[in-house]
Amino acid sequence: MKIKEGYLVREIADCHIVVPIGDKVIEFKGIMTLNDTGRFIWKCLSDDITYEQLLSAILDEYEVDEATAGADLDEFLENARQSGVLEE
C-alpha cells in the first residue's frame, strides 16, 4: 500500500495538511490534518509498504505497545481510505 500520486503534505501554522494537486482536487474527499505520528506514517507510505512493515516502523520509532500502535495505524489507514488517498 502507498499514498496515491497527486497528494502532498504542507505545513501551515504548525499543522501538517494533506493537499491534493492537479486532477486529485476533484477526487479528494474532505480534509486530512496530520499530527507528528501521522506525518511519520505518511512518509512511510510514500513508497509501497506492507502493513506489517509499517507497523514495525512505528514500533521502532515510538515507545508504544503493539496493540496501541496497531489500533492507531488501523484508524489512520481507514481515514486515508475514506479520504481517497490510499492505494492498496
MIDOSE-1310 file (N, C-alpha, C; in nm, 2 decimals, decimal comma, always signed):
residues 88
mkik	+0,08/-0,12/+0,00/+0,00/+0,00/+0,00/+0,09/+0,12/+0,00; +0,04/+0,23/-0,05/+0,11/+0,36/-0,05/+0,01/+0,47/-0,08; +0,06/+0,59/-0,06/-0,02/+0,71/-0,09/-0,03/+0,73/-0,24; -0,15/+0,76/-0,29/-0,17/+0,78/-0,44/-0,09/+0,90/-0,48
egyl	-0,05/+0,90/-0,61/+0,02/+1,02/-0,66/-0,08/+1,14/-0,66; -0,03/+1,26/-0,65/-0,12/+1,37/-0,66/-0,16/+1,43/-0,52; -0,09/+1,39/-0,42/-0,12/+1,44/-0,28/+0,02/+1,48/-0,22; +0,02/+1,60/-0,16/+0,13/+1,65/-0,08/+0,09/+1,68/+0,06
vrei	+0,19/+1,69/+0,14/+0,17/+1,74/+0,28/+0,24/+1,88/+0,29; +0,17/+1,97/+0,34/+0,22/+2,11/+0,36/+0,20/+2,14/+0,51; +0,30/+2,21/+0,56/+0,30/+2,26/+0,70/+0,24/+2,40/+0,70; +0,13/+2,42/+0,77/+0,07/+2,55/+0,78/+0,04/+2,57/+0,92
adch	+0,10/+2,68/+0,98/+0,08/+2,71/+1,12/+0,10/+2,59/+1,21; +0,21/+2,52/+1,20/+0,24/+2,41/+1,28/+0,15/+2,29/+1,26; +0,07/+2,29/+1,16/-0,02/+2,17/+1,13/+0,03/+2,11/+0,99; +0,02/+1,98/+0,98/+0,05/+1,92/+0,86/-0,08/+1,89/+0,79
ivvp	-0,10/+1,94/+0,67/-0,23/+1,93/+0,60/-0,20/+1,86/+0,46; -0,28/+1,76/+0,43/-0,28/+1,69/+0,30/-0,34/+1,78/+0,20; -0,27/+1,80/+0,09/-0,32/+1,89/-0,02/-0,32/+1,82/-0,15; -0,44/+1,81/-0,22/-0,44/+1,75/-0,35/-0,39/+1,84/-0,45
igdk	-0,33/+1,79/-0,56/-0,28/+1,87/-0,67/-0,34/+1,81/-0,80; -0,35/+1,90/-0,90/-0,40/+1,85/-1,03/-0,54/+1,80/-1,03; -0,56/+1,69/-1,10/-0,69/+1,62/-1,10/-0,74/+1,57/-0,97; -0,65/+1,55/-0,88/-0,69/+1,50/-0,75/-0,77/+1,59/-0,67
vief	-0,77/+1,72/-0,70/-0,86/+1,82/-0,63/-1,00/+1,77/-0,64; -1,04/+1,72/-0,75/-1,18/+1,68/-0,77/-1,21/+1,55/-0,69; -1,11/+1,46/-0,68/-1,14/+1,33/-0,61/-1,13/+1,34/-0,46; -1,05/+1,44/-0,41/-1,03/+1,45/-0,26/-1,15/+1,46/-0,18
kgim	-1,17/+1,38/-0,08/-1,29/+1,38/+0,00/-1,26/+1,43/+0,14; -1,28/+1,56/+0,15/-1,26/+1,62/+0,29/-1,12/+1,68/+0,30; -1,08/+1,68/+0,43/-0,95/+1,74/+0,47/-0,88/+1,64/+0,56; -0,75/+1,63/+0,55/-0,67/+1,55/+0,64/-0,57/+1,64/+0,70
tlnd	-0,57/+1,64/+0,83/-0,46/+1,70/+0,90/-0,38/+1,59/+0,98; -0,25/+1,61/+0,98/-0,17/+1,50/+1,04/-0,10/+1,55/+1,16; -0,09/+1,47/+1,27/-0,01/+1,50/+1,38/+0,13/+1,45/+1,34; +0,23/+1,46/+1,44/+0,36/+1,41/+1,41/+0,37/+1,26/+1,37
tgrf	+0,29/+1,18/+1,44/+0,28/+1,04/+1,41/+0,22/+1,01/+1,27; +0,11/+1,09/+1,24/+0,05/+1,08/+1,11/+0,15/+1,12/+1,00; +0,23/+1,22/+1,03/+0,33/+1,26/+0,93/+0,43/+1,15/+0,91; +0,47/+1,09/+1,01/+0,57/+0,97/+1,00/+0,51/+0,86/+0,92
iwkc	+0,38/+0,83/+0,95/+0,31/+0,72/+0,87/+0,30/+0,76/+0,72; +0,27/+0,89/+0,70/+0,26/+0,94/+0,56/+0,39/+0,92/+0,49; +0,50/+0,96/+0,55/+0,63/+0,94/+0,49/+0,66/+0,80/+0,46; +0,63/+0,71/+0,55/+0,65/+0,56/+0,53/+0,57/+0,52/+0,41
lsdd	+0,45/+0,57/+0,39/+0,36/+0,54/+0,28/+0,40/+0,60/+0,15; +0,51/+0,68/+0,14/+0,55/+0,74/+0,02/+0,60/+0,63/-0,08; +0,65/+0,52/-0,03/+0,69/+0,41/-0,10/+0,59/+0,29/-0,07; +0,58/+0,19/-0,16/+0,50/+0,08/-0,14/+0,55/+0,00/-0,01
itye	+0,46/-0,02/+0,08/+0,50/-0,09/+0,21/+0,38/-0,17/+0,25; +0,42/-0,28/+0,32/+0,31/-0,37/+0,37/+0,27/-0,32/+0,51; +0,15/-0,37/+0,55/+0,10/-0,33/+0,68/+0,20/-0,37/+0,79; +0,26/-0,49/+0,78/+0,35/-0,54/+0,88/+0,48/-0,45/+0,89
qlls	+0,53/-0,41/+0,77/+0,64/-0,33/+0,77/+0,61/-0,19/+0,83; +0,50/-0,14/+0,80/+0,46/-0,01/+0,85/+0,44/-0,02/+1,01; +0,38/-0,12/+1,06/+0,36/-0,14/+1,20/+0,50/-0,15/+1,27; +0,59/-0,23/+1,20/+0,72/-0,24/+1,26/+0,80/-0,11/+1,26
aild	+0,78/-0,03/+1,16/+0,85/+0,10/+1,16/+0,80/+0,19/+1,27; +0,67/+0,19/+1,30/+0,61/+0,26/+1,41/+0,67/+0,22/+1,54; +0,67/+0,09/+1,56/+0,72/+0,03/+1,68/+0,87/+0,07/+1,70; +0,95/+0,07/+1,60/+1,09/+0,11/+1,61/+1,10/+0,26/+1,64
eyev	+1,01/+0,34/+1,59/+1,02/+0,49/+1,60/+0,97/+0,54/+1,74; +0,86/+0,48/+1,79/+0,79/+0,53/+1,90/+0,79/+0,43/+2,02; +0,78/+0,47/+2,14/+0,77/+0,39/+2,25/+0,62/+0,36/+2,28; +0,57/+0,26/+2,21/+0,43/+0,22/+2,22/+0,42/+0,07/+2,21
deat	+0,32/+0,02/+2,27/+0,30/-0,13/+2,26/+0,23/-0,16/+2,13; +0,24/-0,28/+2,09/+0,20/-0,32/+1,95/+0,04/-0,31/+1,94; -0,03/-0,34/+2,04/-0,18/-0,33/+2,03/-0,22/-0,18/+2,01; -0,16/-0,09/+2,08/-0,19/+0,05/+2,07/-0,15/+0,10/+1,93
agad	-0,03/+0,06/+1,89/+0,02/+0,11/+1,76/-0,07/+0,05/+1,65; -0,11/-0,07/+1,66/-0,19/-0,14/+1,56/-0,33/-0,07/+1,55; -0,39/-0,04/+1,66/-0,52/+0,03/+1,66/-0,51/+0,17/+1,60; -0,40/+0,24/+1,64/-0,38/+0,38/+1,58/-0,36/+0,37/+1,43
ldef	-0,28/+0,28/+1,39/-0,25/+0,26/+1,25/-0,37/+0,23/+1,17; -0,45/+0,14/+1,22/-0,58/+0,10/+1,16/-0,67/+0,22/+1,14; -0,68/+0,31/+1,24/-0,76/+0,43/+1,23/-0,70/+0,52/+1,13; -0,57/+0,54/+1,12/-0,51/+0,63/+1,02/-0,54/+0,57/+0,88
lena	-0,52/+0,44/+0,86/-0,54/+0,38/+0,73/-0,69/+0,40/+0,69; -0,78/+0,38/+0,78/-0,92/+0,39/+0,75/-0,96/+0,53/+0,71; -0,90/+0,63/+0,78/-0,92/+0,77/+0,74/-0,86/+0,80/+0,60; -0,75/+0,74/+0,57/-0,68/+0,76/+0,44/-0,77/+0,70/+0,33
rqsg	-0,82/+0,58/+0,36/-0,91/+0,52/+0,26/-1,04/+0,61/+0,24; -1,10/+0,65/+0,34/-1,22/+0,74/+0,33/-1,19/+0,87/+0,25; -1,07/+0,92/+0,27/-1,03/+1,04/+0,20/-0,99/+1,01/+0,06; -0,97/+0,89/+0,02/-0,93/+0,85/-0,11/-0,79/+0,87/-0,15
vlee	-0,70/+0,87/-0,05/-0,56/+0,90/-0,08/-0,47/+0,77/-0,07; -0,53/+0,66/-0,03/-0,45/+0,54/-0,02/-0,47/+0,44/-0,14; -0,36/+0,40/-0,19/-0,36/+0,30/-0,30/-0,32/+0,16/-0,24; -0,40/+0,06/-0,25/-0,37/-0,07/-0,20/-0,35/-0,17/-0,30
